[in-house]
């Protein structure tokens, strides 16, 4: 895209979040450095927290902080294993 963006921008009186949503049929989802950079830039412009929302096949949505992604050198990795350990489910995320 020409301008940085997120799939979801949500806010309440306390918090603003920018969420990039992904799905994966595999146990790993790779995100490009550019994709993450654009999410960071967009979030910064709106004073929002950047998050990755990911739905692995057969699992509920999980939300990962960008710090929870693994830097593989060329990309960032969101794995099912990391998401189950460090990710937040929807109820935890909106609290």
C-alpha positions in Angstrom: 0.0 0.0 0.0 1.0 3.6 -0.5 0.5 4.6 3.1 1.0 2.6 6.2 -2.1 1.1 7.7 -3.5 -1.5 10.0 -6.5 -3.8 9.5 -8.2 -2.7 12.7 -7.8 0.5 14.7 -9.7 0.4 18.0 -9.8 2.6 21.1 -11.5 3.3 24.3 -10.9 6.0 26.9 -7.8 4.3 28.2 -6.2 2.5 25.2 -5.6 2.6 21.4 -4.6 -0.5 19.5 -3.7 -1.0 15.8 -4.0 -4.6 14.8 -2.7 -6.4 11.7 -4.8 -9.5 11.2 -3.4 -12.7 9.7 -4.5 -16.3 9.2 -2.4 -19.4 8.7 -3.2 -23.0 7.7 0.4 -23.8 8.8 2.0 -23.6 12.3 4.1 -20.7 11.2 3.3 -17.3 9.7 6.0 -15.1 8.2 5.6 -11.4 8.1 7.8 -9.1 6.1 10.0 -6.5 7.7 8.2 -3.9 5.6 4.8 -5.1 6.8 5.9 -4.7 10.5 7.6 -1.4 9.8 4.4 0.0 8.3 2.4 -1.2 11.3 4.9 0.5 13.7 4.7 3.7 11.7 0.9 3.7 11.5 0.7 3.0 15.2 3.1 5.8 16.0 1.0 8.3 14.0 -2.1 7.4 15.9 -0.5 6.9 19.3 -1.7 3.3 19.3 -0.1 0.0 20.4 0.9 -2.2 17.5 -0.4 -5.8 17.7 -0.6 -8.9 15.4 -3.9 -10.8 15.5 -3.4 -14.3 14.2 -5.8 -17.2 13.7 -4.1 -20.6 13.1 -6.4 -23.3 11.6 -8.3 -25.0 14.4 -7.4 -22.4 17.0 -9.0 -19.3 18.3 -7.6 -15.8 17.6 -4.5 -14.9 19.5 -2.9 -11.5 19.8 0.9 -11.0 19.8 3.0 -8.0 20.7 5.6 -7.2 18.1 8.2 -8.0 20.8 6.9 -11.6 20.7 7.7 -12.1 17.1 10.9 -13.9 16.2 13.3 -12.0 13.9 14.5 -14.5 11.3 16.8 -12.0 9.5 14.6 -11.4 6.4 11.2 -11.7 8.1 9.4 -11.9 11.4 7.9 -15.2 12.5 4.7 -15.7 14.4 4.5 -19.4 15.3 1.6 -21.3 16.9 4.0 -22.4 19.6 5.0 -18.8 20.5 1.4 -17.6 20.1 0.1 -20.2 22.6 2.8 -19.3 25.1 3.0 -15.5 24.8 -0.2 -14.6 23.0 -3.4 -13.2 24.5 -6.8 -14.6 23.7 -9.5 -12.1 22.9 -10.8 -11.8 26.4 -7.4 -11.1 27.8 -6.6 -8.7 25.0 -9.6 -6.5 25.6 -9.2 -6.3 29.3 
